[in-house]
């Protein structure tokens, strides 16, 4: 990878061939989402009680937002792994998130036994808004 150059709010990365690569417009929010996700996993690993802090819907939404910015697909099984819950639990939460119009599910064209899940437009808006608000709270908390 090449050198990073600061341009307004985003980065332009120069590839070895010299052409510019522009990251997703929500790159900064996705990086923040990854930090939240990693912090949650760290907290879970250090918890004296297994599953004490489970929040599958939030973990699924974080994972889907990150994958949205990377233009990658997430299978339902993968969403369950990201949430650290069984596939059946992930399915229940995905159904709930579908009912709230935050996610959409699509059958895999090449394997009808598998489905992919992604953020719906309302889910993208929600995650942008909530991640920006949480990020703002952390910036405002720089005291003491």
C-alpha positions, 0 to 999 in steps of 0.5 A: 500500500502506498502513502496516505494523504489527508483530504478534508474528512477522508483519506486518499490512498495511493496504490503501488500503481499510483492510482487513487483509491477513495475509501467509503464515505462512511470510513470513519464511522466504520472504523469507530464501529470496529473499535466498539465491536472490538471493545465489546469482545474484549469486555466479553472475554474478561467477564466472569460470567459467560454471556453477561453482556450479550446484545446480539442485535447491536453486534449484528448491526455493527457487523453489518455497518462495517461490511456495508462500508467494505461492500461485502456480503454477510451470511446469516451464519456469519452474522451469528458468529459476529454476535457470538450467538447460535444461528437460531438466535441470530435468525430471531434477531435478524427477523426482529431487525427486518420487522423494524426495517433495519435489515434486509435478507436475500437468498444466495443465487448460487445456493438456495440454502444460504441467505445474506443479510445487509442493512436496509436504507433505514438501517444505514441511516440509523447506524450513521446517526447513532454512531455519530452521536456515540462518537460525539459523546466520547469526544465530549467526555475528554475531561477529568 
